């Protein structure tokens, strides 16, 4: 199994899921700006859409979209409890979070990451994204993780996305211009997640000089 991954991107969440689930996979580095695989191939020759993550199974089948890949991997290691079982309300709560993170947070960052192209839309987009993080901060009041006391794939996804913002307590990757410093519950959650051994291993791997 192979995971195509760009350091610091949303595919960081899948690297965390792999580590948390103790799942073996080859991490194939992708330069997200140049769309080049570490072996020199054009990444568009691997996937027409040209973005990460992409999971290639042993039989050559591929899976796209981070939330889908994360759930697939979680279901391969149910004992890791990275996702509740299908058919339970807990699973639908997890899917609720994954959909929210994908549509409201992940896509909400895009105008900030491409501020020149977004032009006058940047400020309204920043305000909307900030309001979404404020809502997350309120949900984390008294909560250990997003869905309760258990770390799930949703926490991995939010960790990767939160790293795109800026605050004194995080290592910003893409330097999107949104300040998350005032969110105390988000900060406590972020530091709690960052202390997990699997997360530390992924963050350290992404920081290596040969990381994309």
Helices and strands as residue ranges (DSSP letters): E 2-5, H 12-20, E 26-31, E 36-37, G 43-45, E 54-56, E 62-64, H 66-76, G 78-80, H 89-100, I 101-106, H 107-113, H 115-118, H 121-139, H 153-162, H 184-194, H 197-206
